[in-house]
Amino acid sequence: MKGRNICICILGLGAAVAGCRKTYAPQVVSSGNTLLVVEGVIDPGSDSTFIKLSHTVKISDTTKVAAEKGATLTVEGNGLSVPLTELRPGVYACPPLNADATQKYRLRVKLSNGKEYLSDDEEAKVTPPIDTITYEPTFRGLKISASAHDPSGKTRYYRWDYDEDWRFNAKFFSSYKVVNGVIFPRTPADLRFSCFSSHASTVVVLGSSVKLAQDVISDQPILTIDSTSEKISIRYSILLKQYALSKAAFGFYENIKKNTEQLGSIFDAQPSEIAGNVHSTTNPAEPVIGYVSVCTVQSKRIFIDKTELPAKWITKYPYDCRQDTTWFSNPITGAPEVKAFILTNLTLPTQEIAGVGTALLGYYRTDFICGDCTLRGTQKRPVFWKDK
């Protein structure tokens, strides 16, 4: 998304605050009621629009997200009535609107059961640029912070979210693969050692300069990455997005933070006290989670290389991994281990066990999750990725 594009932010989304500071006991978490959650960004400018619809779930439920399928969504305002298409269950999109960014807009939602919802008309706020993204090692890990300011003094209320991408390696290098019960050396195209992974933020990060003489946000903490995290084992990137909020939207997000401190995520059950500016037109008494505001979006990306971090920080692989010897015929028991453990695809061959001369005695083996990075990531290089 370009730095100065106008967008309508559905401020109702996936947000949580890690850790618990006090007990919070909402009145409806054990009831059978679920609430509609509206999340995403509608851009009347040159970017596509993506909206996600889901329902909260009860604390006792194991499912954390209940997608709302088959709904009809429309962006309205200034003579526009643009429908969205469902890309996958609960996710809706439309091409760039290229609409007048000085006008008011709203979102209309009609569910497959006939219920209809409408957001309030909202005027645009101009989000100031992100001045800097900084990072520093701390006793907890790598702390990432942001700074911004608005010379006009009109912003005062800020929100941030981010997308993380990182490169990582499998615990062990696998030089071999099994195809139809036969072991073959891997070609360069077959290697499964180095991959990329990504993560979209699920926490609410807010900042305010209301109590300050100037509209300045200085070193706002965004996130802290544990010093042993695989995210910073090779190279890491964060795309930070900044939004200017109205006072009402800021209050909505503060309530989201409070109510998710105990529950863990907005995808868990939520109390009915969370009120935004999305309302049911078929049942005005029905609570809805979501605040639709109009704002510009500013974004900035940085890269962090492992060589820039303390050498004493040792990455901890997220799984308990080891390599075992696997013999064609075990020297002691005579058991055909390669046939039992590798040719059956129970484990992954990594390296040869060589005997005297050219004799091949067996292979080292490991669990697939320890030798195949594609089980947890992709080898497709992100289009924006830059090596040091």
ABEGO torsion letter per residue (X at the ends): XBAABBBBBBBABBBBBBEBABBBBBAAAABABBBBBBBEBBBABABBBBBBBBBBBBAABABABBBBBGBBBBBBEGGBBBBBBBABBGBBBBBBAGBBAABBBBBBBBBAAGBBBBBBBBBBBBBBBBABBBBBBBAAEBBBBBBBBBAAGAAGBBBBBBBBBBBBBBABBBABBBBGGBBBBBBAAABAABBBBBBBBABBBBBBAAABABBBBBGBBABBBBAABAAAAABBBBBBBBBBBBAAAAAAAAAAAAAAAAAGBAABBBBAABBBABBBAABAABBBBEBBBBBBBBBBBBBBBAAABBAABBBBBABBBBBBBBBABBAAAGBBAAAAAAAAGABBBABBBBBBEABBAEBBBBBAAAABAAAABBABBBAABBBX
